[in-house]
Structure formats: C-alpha cells, structure tokens
Amino acid sequence: MKFPLRIAAAIDALNTLIGRWMTWLILFCTLTSATAATLRYVFDWGSNALLEAQWFMFGLVFLFCSAWTLLEGGHVRIDVVSSRLPPVARVWIDILGTLLFLLPVCLLIMVNSWSYFLLSFHTREASPDPGGLIWWPLKLAIPVAFALLSLQGLSEIIKNIAALTGHRPMPTFRGGH
C-alpha cells in the first residue's frame, strides 16, 4: 500500500501547489478590475482586453482550485445525513460517490471539452470585440483542470482504501458550514 499512497501524496502535492499559485490570480483579478474601473471612470478609457482578462482569471481560479478544494474537503456535502453515520460508512460514501459520479462526470467533461478546445485552437478563436484576447488557451484549461480534479479523486480513493485497510488513520470529516 506504500506505492499507491506515494502516488496519492504526489497528486496532493501537485494540486496544492497549483491551488496556491492560482489564489494569486484573485489578487491580479482584483487589481485588473480596479485598473479597468479607474481607467474607465477617471480617464474615460476602456479596454476589452482588461475586462476579458478579469473573466479569464476568475475562470482559471475556479477551474484550477477545484482539485485543491476536493483535497481540503471544501466541496458541498450532505452533512445532515452523513454526519450521523460512522466514519467507515462515510468513507464508503466518498469512494462510491467518486467512482460513480465524480470520475465519470470529469471524464465526460474532459472528452467533450477537448474537442471544444481543438476547434477553438484550429480556428485561432479570439474575442469578437476590438482589442480582445485570444480565447483558445482558456479553453485548454477546461480539460486540464478536470484531469487534475480526476487525479485528486483517485488520490482520495487511494487514501480512503488505505484508511479502510488500516494503512492510515480514518479521515476527519470537515464541513457542516
């Protein structure tokens, strides 16, 4: 069980690193928004590129922090029901939920968004607005982010199986916010 747990630890480290870097985009998004508003209201000058950059940064934060959020137990849970169950039952719910829902949906989104990205890439899709940004790089972020979310789902399965087999302690369930 040591090798799978090492893989899970590597996935956890990767998604934590990406998630922490992505949080800096919140600062840049805020600064970009303030800059765009200042330029518009003080100097009567607007920029489609600045507006689109805000949208892109927000989208990247949302996409690339989803795996980190799963690692940290921050996704929505049905705590009203699961909080009354023993830890073993909660671990099984997580395993089955990941296998039956998370991974299939991630796979579906990865497959569908890949063709969406390819079409955008081959046509060199860009903003229809003057001075806007190119769009195809952001569309590549969709399948990549869902691949990272899938990897995190696999990491959670590995850790939960290790907990069930006694190779690591039972997870502490957070939530109830």
Secondary structure, DSSP 8 states (H G I E B T S, - for coil): -HHHHHHHHHHHHHHHHHHHHHHHHHHHHHHHHHHHHHHHHHH----HHHHHHHHHHHHHHHHHTHHHHHHTT-S---HHHHTTS-HHHHHHHHHHHIIIIIHHHHHHHHHHHHHHHHHHHHTT-B-SSTT--B-HHHHHHHHHHHHHHHHHHHHHHHHHHHHHTTSS---------
